[in-house]
Amino acid sequence: MSLLDEQKRYYAARAPEYDDWWFRRGRYALEPEAERRWLQDVAEAEARLAAFAPRGDVLELAAGTGIWTRRLVPLADRVVAVDANPETLARNTPAAELVEADIFGWRPAGRFDLCFFSFWHSHVPDERLDEFWALVRSALRPGGRVFLVDNNVGDRAHTGTDQADGEETRTTADGRAFRIVKRRWEPGELAARVRPLGFDLDLHATANGHFVVGGGSRRLDGAGEGAEAAALPPTEQGP
């Protein structure tokens, strides 16, 4: 089984407890001071998204259980939320257009004003980053925007039992173990990595260091266009 297939199985198995991690319930509960710092960074990430002012047609990749989908829906005219697992989409909001599809095997039929993804970029293997950002570029209208939230490079609020070479071993509540991709980025490093691919991103670490958050625009100077067709394999299309 490939690492990406195992990662997909992990998030399907973890669907019933995923929101517990975000809201720090059950086995993800923190000590009071650690929880205060976590919630402060959550609030900062939410405020940065609101200030970014999502609007128009929004594509959310790896939408999961809908923690962020529910924040996007009131701000946008339309939200299309894509995730590989029916187990997570079943917990998402019906107010969005829910699409079950593997991001590495799907391309949108139309174009969007904003592409949003949370806690997904760190699960993209290095060798597939160009392919992923080519997908993002193909999904956006000229001048379209990107916004992301992810783990900061120093964040260890939820880690696997071991960490090496961009991978971790994670366990679910029932004790099953899964190997996943996990590559945490420093904000400036990530912004520099995607600039040659045609994106100018303004990224920040939150005050207590848990998250990388921010966004920017698809450039109109043609950067990244030459690699777009080559990076994207033939795939099924969706809404």
Contacts in CASP RR format, 6 or more apart in sequence:
PFRMAT RR
TARGET T0000
AUTHOR 0000-0000-0000
METHOD contacts of the structure
MODEL  1
MSLLDEQKRYYAARAPEYDDWWFRRGRYALEPEAERRWLQDVAEAEARLA
AFAPRGDVLELAAGTGIWTRRLVPLADRVVAVDANPETLARNTPAAELVE
ADIFGWRPAGRFDLCFFSFWHSHVPDERLDEFWALVRSALRPGGRVFLVD
NNVGDRAHTGTDQADGEETRTTADGRAFRIVKRRWEPGELAARVRPLGFD
LDLHATANGHFVVGGGSRRLDGAGEGAEAAALPPTEQGP
1 9 0 8 1.000
3 125 0 8 1.000
3 167 0 8 1.000
3 179 0 8 1.000
3 180 0 8 1.000
3 181 0 8 1.000
4 104 0 8 1.000
4 125 0 8 1.000
4 181 0 8 1.000
6 178 0 8 1.000
6 179 0 8 1.000
6 180 0 8 1.000
7 123 0 8 1.000
7 178 0 8 1.000
7 179 0 8 1.000
7 180 0 8 1.000
7 181 0 8 1.000
8 84 0 8 1.000
8 85 0 8 1.000
8 102 0 8 1.000
9 178 0 8 1.000
10 170 0 8 1.000
10 172 0 8 1.000
10 178 0 8 1.000
10 180 0 8 1.000
11 18 0 8 1.000
11 64 0 8 1.000
11 84 0 8 1.000
11 85 0 8 1.000
11 87 0 8 1.000
11 88 0 8 1.000
12 85 0 8 1.000
12 86 0 8 1.000
12 87 0 8 1.000
12 88 0 8 1.000
13 87 0 8 1.000
13 172 0 8 1.000
13 174 0 8 1.000
13 176 0 8 1.000
13 178 0 8 1.000
14 170 0 8 1.000
14 172 0 8 1.000
15 64 0 8 1.000
15 65 0 8 1.000
15 85 0 8 1.000
15 87 0 8 1.000
15 88 0 8 1.000
15 90 0 8 1.000
15 91 0 8 1.000
16 173 0 8 1.000
17 27 0 8 1.000
17 28 0 8 1.000
17 172 0 8 1.000
17 173 0 8 1.000
18 64 0 8 1.000
18 65 0 8 1.000
18 88 0 8 1.000
18 91 0 8 1.000
19 25 0 8 1.000
19 65 0 8 1.000
19 67 0 8 1.000
19 91 0 8 1.000
20 26 0 8 1.000
20 27 0 8 1.000
20 28 0 8 1.000
21 28 0 8 1.000
21 158 0 8 1.000
22 42 0 8 1.000
22 67 0 8 1.000
24 30 0 8 1.000
24 35 0 8 1.000
24 38 0 8 1.000
24 39 0 8 1.000
27 173 0 8 1.000
28 158 0 8 1.000
29 35 0 8 1.000
30 38 0 8 1.000
30 157 0 8 1.000
34 157 0 8 1.000
37 208 0 8 1.000
37 210 0 8 1.000
38 157 0 8 1.000
38 208 0 8 1.000
38 210 0 8 1.000
40 206 0 8 1.000
40 207 0 8 1.000
40 208 0 8 1.000
41 206 0 8 1.000
41 207 0 8 1.000
41 208 0 8 1.000
41 209 0 8 1.000
41 210 0 8 1.000
41 211 0 8 1.000
44 206 0 8 1.000
44 207 0 8 1.000
44 211 0 8 1.000
44 213 0 8 1.000
45 149 0 8 1.000
45 206 0 8 1.000
45 211 0 8 1.000
45 213 0 8 1.000
46 71 0 8 1.000
48 204 0 8 1.000
48 213 0 8 1.000
48 214 0 8 1.000
49 68 0 8 1.000
49 71 0 8 1.000
49 147 0 8 1.000
49 149 0 8 1.000
49 213 0 8 1.000
50 75 0 8 1.000
52 145 0 8 1.000
52 147 0 8 1.000
52 214 0 8 1.000
52 215 0 8 1.000
53 75 0 8 1.000
54 72 0 8 1.000
54 75 0 8 1.000
54 76 0 8 1.000
54 114 0 8 1.000
54 116 0 8 1.000
54 147 0 8 1.000
55 75 0 8 1.000
55 76 0 8 1.000
55 77 0 8 1.000
55 113 0 8 1.000
55 114 0 8 1.000
56 76 0 8 1.000
56 77 0 8 1.000
56 78 0 8 1.000
56 113 0 8 1.000
56 114 0 8 1.000
57 76 0 8 1.000
57 77 0 8 1.000
57 78 0 8 1.000
57 80 0 8 1.000
57 111 0 8 1.000
57 112 0 8 1.000
57 113 0 8 1.000
57 114 0 8 1.000
58 72 0 8 1.000
58 75 0 8 1.000
58 76 0 8 1.000
58 78 0 8 1.000
58 79 0 8 1.000
58 80 0 8 1.000
58 112 0 8 1.000
58 113 0 8 1.000
58 114 0 8 1.000
58 115 0 8 1.000
58 116 0 8 1.000
59 79 0 8 1.000
59 80 0 8 1.000
59 82 0 8 1.000
59 108 0 8 1.000
59 112 0 8 1.000
59 114 0 8 1.000
59 115 0 8 1.000
59 116 0 8 1.000
59 139 0 8 1.000
60 68 0 8 1.000
60 69 0 8 1.000
60 72 0 8 1.000
60 79 0 8 1.000
60 80 0 8 1.000
60 81 0 8 1.000
60 82 0 8 1.000
60 96 0 8 1.000
60 115 0 8 1.000
60 116 0 8 1.000
60 117 0 8 1.000
61 82 0 8 1.000
61 103 0 8 1.000
61 115 0 8 1.000
61 116 0 8 1.000
61 117 0 8 1.000
61 120 0 8 1.000
61 136 0 8 1.000
62 82 0 8 1.000
62 83 0 8 1.000
62 84 0 8 1.000
62 103 0 8 1.000
62 117 0 8 1.000
62 118 0 8 1.000
62 119 0 8 1.000
62 120 0 8 1.000
62 123 0 8 1.000
63 69 0 8 1.000
63 81 0 8 1.000
63 82 0 8 1.000
63 83 0 8 1.000
63 88 0 8 1.000
63 89 0 8 1.000
63 92 0 8 1.000
63 96 0 8 1.000
63 98 0 8 1.000
64 81 0 8 1.000
64 83 0 8 1.000
64 85 0 8 1.000
64 88 0 8 1.000
64 89 0 8 1.000
64 91 0 8 1.000
64 92 0 8 1.000
65 88 0 8 1.000
65 91 0 8 1.000
65 92 0 8 1.000
66 81 0 8 1.000
66 88 0 8 1.000
66 91 0 8 1.000
66 92 0 8 1.000
66 93 0 8 1.000
66 96 0 8 1.000
67 118 0 8 1.000
68 116 0 8 1.000
68 118 0 8 1.000
68 149 0 8 1.000
69 79 0 8 1.000
69 81 0 8 1.000
69 92 0 8 1.000
69 93 0 8 1.000
69 95 0 8 1.000
69 96 0 8 1.000
70 93 0 8 1.000
70 95 0 8 1.000
72 79 0 8 1.000
72 96 0 8 1.000
72 116 0 8 1.000
73 79 0 8 1.000
73 93 0 8 1.000
73 95 0 8 1.000
73 96 0 8 1.000
76 114 0 8 1.000
78 97 0 8 1.000
79 95 0 8 1.000
79 96 0 8 1.000
79 97 0 8 1.000
80 96 0 8 1.000
80 97 0 8 1.000
80 99 0 8 1.000
80 108 0 8 1.000
80 112 0 8 1.000
80 239 0 8 1.000
81 89 0 8 1.000
81 92 0 8 1.000
81 96 0 8 1.000
81 97 0 8 1.000
81 98 0 8 1.000
81 99 0 8 1.000
82 99 0 8 1.000
82 100 0 8 1.000
82 101 0 8 1.000
82 103 0 8 1.000
82 106 0 8 1.000
83 89 0 8 1.000
83 92 0 8 1.000
83 98 0 8 1.000
83 99 0 8 1.000
83 100 0 8 1.000
83 101 0 8 1.000
84 100 0 8 1.000
84 101 0 8 1.000
84 102 0 8 1.000
84 103 0 8 1.000
85 100 0 8 1.000
86 100 0 8 1.000
89 98 0 8 1.000
89 100 0 8 1.000
92 98 0 8 1.000
97 239 0 8 1.000
99 106 0 8 1.000
99 238 0 8 1.000
99 239 0 8 1.000
101 236 0 8 1.000
101 238 0 8 1.000
103 120 0 8 1.000
103 132 0 8 1.000
103 135 0 8 1.000
104 128 0 8 1.000
104 131 0 8 1.000
104 132 0 8 1.000
105 233 0 8 1.000
105 235 0 8 1.000
105 236 0 8 1.000
106 235 0 8 1.000
106 236 0 8 1.000
106 237 0 8 1.000
106 238 0 8 1.000
107 135 0 8 1.000
107 138 0 8 1.000
107 139 0 8 1.000
107 232 0 8 1.000
107 235 0 8 1.000
107 236 0 8 1.000
107 237 0 8 1.000
107 238 0 8 1.000
108 138 0 8 1.000
108 139 0 8 1.000
108 237 0 8 1.000
108 238 0 8 1.000
108 239 0 8 1.000
109 237 0 8 1.000
109 238 0 8 1.000
109 239 0 8 1.000
110 139 0 8 1.000
110 239 0 8 1.000
111 139 0 8 1.000
111 140 0 8 1.000
111 141 0 8 1.000
112 139 0 8 1.000
112 140 0 8 1.000
112 141 0 8 1.000
112 144 0 8 1.000
113 140 0 8 1.000
113 141 0 8 1.000
113 144 0 8 1.000
113 145 0 8 1.000
114 140 0 8 1.000
114 144 0 8 1.000
114 145 0 8 1.000
114 146 0 8 1.000
114 147 0 8 1.000
115 136 0 8 1.000
115 139 0 8 1.000
115 140 0 8 1.000
115 144 0 8 1.000
115 145 0 8 1.000
115 146 0 8 1.000
115 147 0 8 1.000
116 146 0 8 1.000
116 147 0 8 1.000
116 148 0 8 1.000
117 148 0 8 1.000
118 148 0 8 1.000
118 149 0 8 1.000
118 150 0 8 1.000
119 149 0 8 1.000
119 150 0 8 1.000
119 151 0 8 1.000
120 148 0 8 1.000
120 150 0 8 1.000
121 132 0 8 1.000
121 148 0 8 1.000
121 150 0 8 1.000
121 185 0 8 1.000
121 190 0 8 1.000
122 150 0 8 1.000
122 151 0 8 1.000
122 181 0 8 1.000
122 182 0 8 1.000
122 183 0 8 1.000
122 184 0 8 1.000
122 185 0 8 1.000
123 180 0 8 1.000
123 181 0 8 1.000
123 182 0 8 1.000
123 183 0 8 1.000
124 132 0 8 1.000
124 181 0 8 1.000
124 183 0 8 1.000
125 181 0 8 1.000
125 183 0 8 1.000
126 166 0 8 1.000
126 183 0 8 1.000
129 193 0 8 1.000
130 197 0 8 1.000
130 227 0 8 1.000
130 231 0 8 1.000
131 231 0 8 1.000
131 232 0 8 1.000
131 233 0 8 1.000
133 194 0 8 1.000
133 197 0 8 1.000
133 198 0 8 1.000
133 199 0 8 1.000
133 231 0 8 1.000
134 197 0 8 1.000
134 224 0 8 1.000
134 227 0 8 1.000
134 228 0 8 1.000
134 229 0 8 1.000
134 231 0 8 1.000
134 232 0 8 1.000
135 232 0 8 1.000
136 146 0 8 1.000
136 199 0 8 1.000
136 218 0 8 1.000
137 197 0 8 1.000
137 198 0 8 1.000
137 199 0 8 1.000
137 218 0 8 1.000
137 224 0 8 1.000
137 225 0 8 1.000
137 228 0 8 1.000
138 228 0 8 1.000
138 232 0 8 1.000
140 146 0 8 1.000
140 218 0 8 1.000
142 218 0 8 1.000
142 220 0 8 1.000
143 217 0 8 1.000
143 218 0 8 1.000
143 219 0 8 1.000
143 220 0 8 1.000
144 217 0 8 1.000
144 218 0 8 1.000
145 215 0 8 1.000
145 216 0 8 1.000
145 217 0 8 1.000
145 218 0 8 1.000
146 199 0 8 1.000
146 201 0 8 1.000
146 215 0 8 1.000
146 216 0 8 1.000
146 217 0 8 1.000
146 218 0 8 1.000
147 214 0 8 1.000
147 215 0 8 1.000
147 216 0 8 1.000
148 201 0 8 1.000
148 203 0 8 1.000
148 212 0 8 1.000
148 213 0 8 1.000
148 214 0 8 1.000
148 215 0 8 1.000
149 211 0 8 1.000
149 212 0 8 1.000
149 213 0 8 1.000
149 214 0 8 1.000
150 184 0 8 1.000
150 185 0 8 1.000
150 211 0 8 1.000
150 212 0 8 1.000
150 213 0 8 1.000
151 157 0 8 1.000
151 182 0 8 1.000
151 184 0 8 1.000
151 210 0 8 1.000
151 211 0 8 1.000
151 212 0 8 1.000
152 184 0 8 1.000
152 186 0 8 1.000
152 187 0 8 1.000
152 205 0 8 1.000
152 206 0 8 1.000
152 209 0 8 1.000
152 210 0 8 1.000
152 211 0 8 1.000
152 212 0 8 1.000
153 184 0 8 1.000
153 185 0 8 1.000
153 186 0 8 1.000
153 189 0 8 1.000
153 212 0 8 1.000
154 184 0 8 1.000
154 209 0 8 1.000
155 184 0 8 1.000
155 209 0 8 1.000
155 210 0 8 1.000
155 211 0 8 1.000
157 210 0 8 1.000
159 168 0 8 1.000
159 182 0 8 1.000
160 168 0 8 1.000
160 169 0 8 1.000
160 170 0 8 1.000
160 171 0 8 1.000
160 182 0 8 1.000
161 168 0 8 1.000
161 169 0 8 1.000
161 170 0 8 1.000
161 171 0 8 1.000
161 177 0 8 1.000
162 168 0 8 1.000
162 169 0 8 1.000
163 182 0 8 1.000
166 181 0 8 1.000
166 182 0 8 1.000
166 183 0 8 1.000
167 179 0 8 1.000
167 180 0 8 1.000
167 181 0 8 1.000
167 182 0 8 1.000
168 179 0 8 1.000
168 180 0 8 1.000
168 182 0 8 1.000
169 177 0 8 1.000
169 178 0 8 1.000
169 179 0 8 1.000
169 180 0 8 1.000
170 177 0 8 1.000
170 178 0 8 1.000
170 179 0 8 1.000
170 180 0 8 1.000
171 177 0 8 1.000
171 178 0 8 1.000
172 178 0 8 1.000
185 193 0 8 1.000
185 212 0 8 1.000
186 205 0 8 1.000
186 212 0 8 1.000
187 203 0 8 1.000
187 204 0 8 1.000
187 205 0 8 1.000
187 212 0 8 1.000
188 203 0 8 1.000
190 201 0 8 1.000
190 203 0 8 1.000
190 212 0 8 1.000
191 200 0 8 1.000
191 201 0 8 1.000
191 202 0 8 1.000
191 203 0 8 1.000
194 201 0 8 1.000
195 201 0 8 1.000
195 223 0 8 1.000
196 223 0 8 1.000
196 224 0 8 1.000
197 223 0 8 1.000
197 224 0 8 1.000
197 227 0 8 1.000
198 218 0 8 1.000
198 219 0 8 1.000
198 221 0 8 1.000
198 222 0 8 1.000
198 223 0 8 1.000
198 224 0 8 1.000
199 216 0 8 1.000
199 217 0 8 1.000
199 218 0 8 1.000
199 219 0 8 1.000
200 216 0 8 1.000
200 217 0 8 1.000
200 219 0 8 1.000
201 214 0 8 1.000
201 215 0 8 1.000
201 216 0 8 1.000
202 214 0 8 1.000
202 215 0 8 1.000
202 216 0 8 1.000
203 212 0 8 1.000
203 213 0 8 1.000
203 214 0 8 1.000
203 215 0 8 1.000
204 212 0 8 1.000
204 213 0 8 1.000
204 214 0 8 1.000
205 211 0 8 1.000
205 212 0 8 1.000
206 212 0 8 1.000
206 213 0 8 1.000
END
